[in-house]
């Protein structure tokens, strides 16, 4: 399992457009990928699950990837977060 932690800096938090693009990127991987915030978690390959989390600017999330391509999935997730959120 690979885990990364990131604090959202986008003033709008995780909103529809970047969430959709993030899901699209995560769909490329066979690993199980989750987005976690506190006691809440969502499948990183399901847009509505991520949107339902309502992650705001300044909040910290953890991405967990588990599977054969977990390293690549986590690296892609971190690069995306740094660039867009």
C-alpha positions in Angstrom: 0.0 0.0 0.0 1.2 3.5 -0.8 -0.2 6.5 1.0 0.2 10.2 0.4 -1.1 13.2 2.3 -1.9 16.6 0.8 -3.5 19.8 2.0 -5.9 21.4 -0.5 -4.9 24.9 -1.4 -7.4 25.7 -4.1 -9.7 28.5 -2.7 -12.8 26.5 -3.9 -11.6 23.2 -2.4 -12.3 20.1 -4.5 -14.9 21.2 -6.9 -16.5 19.5 -10.0 -14.0 20.2 -12.8 -10.8 19.1 -11.0 -12.7 16.2 -9.3 -13.8 14.9 -12.7 -10.3 15.2 -14.1 -8.9 13.5 -11.0 -11.3 10.6 -11.4 -10.4 10.3 -15.1 -6.7 10.0 -14.2 -7.4 7.4 -11.4 -9.5 5.3 -13.8 -6.3 4.4 -15.6 -5.1 2.3 -12.7 -6.1 -1.2 -11.6 -5.2 -0.5 -8.0 -7.9 0.3 -5.4 -7.5 4.0 -4.7 -9.3 5.9 -2.0 -9.5 9.5 -0.9 -9.8 9.9 2.9 -10.5 12.9 5.1 -10.9 12.2 8.8 -13.5 9.5 9.1 -14.8 10.0 5.6 -13.5 8.0 2.6 -14.5 7.7 -1.1 -13.5 5.6 -4.0 -11.2 7.8 -6.1 -12.8 6.4 -9.3 -16.3 7.7 -8.4 -17.0 11.4 -9.0 -20.1 11.6 -6.9 -18.4 10.0 -4.0 -15.6 12.5 -4.1 -18.0 15.4 -4.5 -20.0 14.2 -1.6 -17.0 14.6 0.7 -17.1 18.4 0.2 -13.4 18.9 0.8 -12.7 22.6 1.4 -9.5 24.7 1.1 -7.1 24.1 3.9 -8.3 20.6 4.6 -5.9 17.6 4.5 -6.7 14.5 2.5 -5.0 11.2 2.3 -4.8 9.1 -0.9 -4.3 5.4 -0.5 -3.4 3.2 -3.4 -3.2 -0.6 -3.1 -2.5 -3.0 -5.9 -0.1 -3.9 -8.6 0.3 -0.3 -10.0 0.0 1.5 -6.6 3.3 3.4 -7.0 2.3 4.9 -10.3 -1.2 5.6 -9.1 0.0 7.5 -6.0 2.6 9.4 -8.0 0.0 10.5 -10.6 -2.4 11.5 -7.8 0.2 13.6 -6.0 1.3 15.3 -9.3 -2.3 16.1 -10.1 -3.1 17.5 -6.6 0.0 19.7 -6.7 -0.9 21.1 -10.1 -4.6 21.6 -9.8 -5.6 21.6 -6.1 
